[in-house]
Amino acid sequence: MFEACGRHRSFAKAALELAITPGAVSQQIKSLEEELGVELFRRKARGVELTVEGERYFIDVRRSFDLLGDATRRIMRADSPSEITISVENSLAQNWLIPRLPDFFRRHPQIVLHVAARPLPRNEATRFSDIAIAYGWRSYVGLKVVELMTEQIVPVCSPELLARVGPFDGPGWFRRVVLIHDHTFGSQGLMPGWQGWFETVGYLDLPTESGVSFASSALCLAFAAAGGGVALGRSRLVEPLIAEGKLVNPTGMATPSPSPYFLVGSGVLVDTPAVRALVKWLFEVAGPAPSTAPGASSGAEPQGLDTG
């Protein structure tokens, strides 16, 4: 219960996960604090935060849970050392990972790979998988984390919309189109909203409140491809859509993404030849950022991971 509260920074969310009432969680945490003789959480108007002692205890508890998880996965994989599960957000799975996977299977036909395309909550990137690709700076307590690749942020729209509105002719062009907002990543600070992007490229005083908002990058790009407006896209996700002619970058401009992609793994990240092969392959295919984002840097070399 303490681990769930520390991970969520909320008694209510921990209660929802554990299928009990928030009151029961609060009572149990209070009993634990009395037994330990130390305050673990500082109660706030919205949620809770760990005290210094609580944060230290949480790290140790998470490490212990990770050891249990590693041991369990090791036993479960004993008869299937070539079976791997990788977690990755749906948009990246569809637009970046899956188109490249045939190459991996040509090289490693003996490996059974399970792709779990789902959101990656904080500190849970590898809870149900061997390895994960995560976007953005987060706190992954007790896990191995290494930067995999960078990218850029580019405005994209359909060729039909560009033909209808006319070629890009400066900041005023954006006043003639619908702005598409990525609510999920924007609200988490993992990529800039339109106001931040306009400020970065020096376009001031453009209205950004209007438009349409979606709760996933995939929906934003789908609406843009349908001619609904202009979206800010991550270059790794829009690369295949631009190559297929479904999207174009009307401005020719791109800005660095505030967040890279990371490989996140537990203590058994490189415990089997199959996982080592997957990690090594991922760094190979990460390569330079797509040409839709001029000036992007190359994907990071593995640091601290034994890829064989």
Phi, psi and omega in degrees: 000317177300318181298316180295318178296318179293323180290318181275342188055037182198128175291322183295316180291323176296319179298319179297318179295321185269359178061043174226178183276152176301327178297320178294321177298312181301318180295318180294319179295320178299318178296320179296316179298320178294320180293321181279339181073029181211146177280125182263325183236148172252115183288135180233172180300321178237104178078199181222164173227148179287140171285175178301315179294322179295319179297318180296318179293320180298317179300317180293319179295316178300318180299321178294317178297320179296321177297319176297316179296318178300315180298320180295314179297324180296319178294315183294330181270000186303320181271351182224066183295347181255021180250126184229146171241129178240133176259138180203145179298151188302316183298315180291324178299312184292313191265343182236309187287307187301317178300339182263344185298327177306325178296321179297317182288333174294325180280327186228068183295342182278348184272133174261117184246126175255125179256117178258098181272098183204162177299154183243093180297158178303132177068008180237017186303325184242020184296325181238026180209169179277327185207156180218151169254117184243145179253124173105157178283117178223173178260109178250085186294128175076009181248157175275130183228133178216140180292132182261311184196158177249177178199184177231165179254126183229143173282138181223150175209175178280152175302326180296317178296318180298319178293325182286318183277331183106162183296155181296129183226026178119183185306325182298340179301324183291340177287345184261004183232163175274130177272131179258125185254133175269095187295319187296301184286329178295319182290337179268359180072019182273345173206154185289149168279182182298321180299316179296321181292317178301318180296323181296320182270001176087017177263103183257159175066022173269136179291136181233000184284329184277173178119201182230143184241139177234158185263020175199152178296323181299318180292321178300314182290325178295318179293322177296317180296333179279359178090015185282339182167201182243131181242156169268121183242149173280132189302328180294332182271326185272346182309307181292328180291325175290319179298326179278355180082011180278333180226156173223157172264101187293335186265337187074006182257158176206150178233152180298141175288140179289348184224138173271179171262145179237150164268129181237131181214164179272193181295344179255026182307317182241038187278344181229155177302327181295315179293320178300319180296319180294315180299314180298318180295320180300319178292327179294314185279344178299313173049197178289159175297151183303154181293348175292350181235084185304138174085006181291152180274166181287161175297149185290147171282149181296125177242123177083006177242131177274098182266006178080000000 
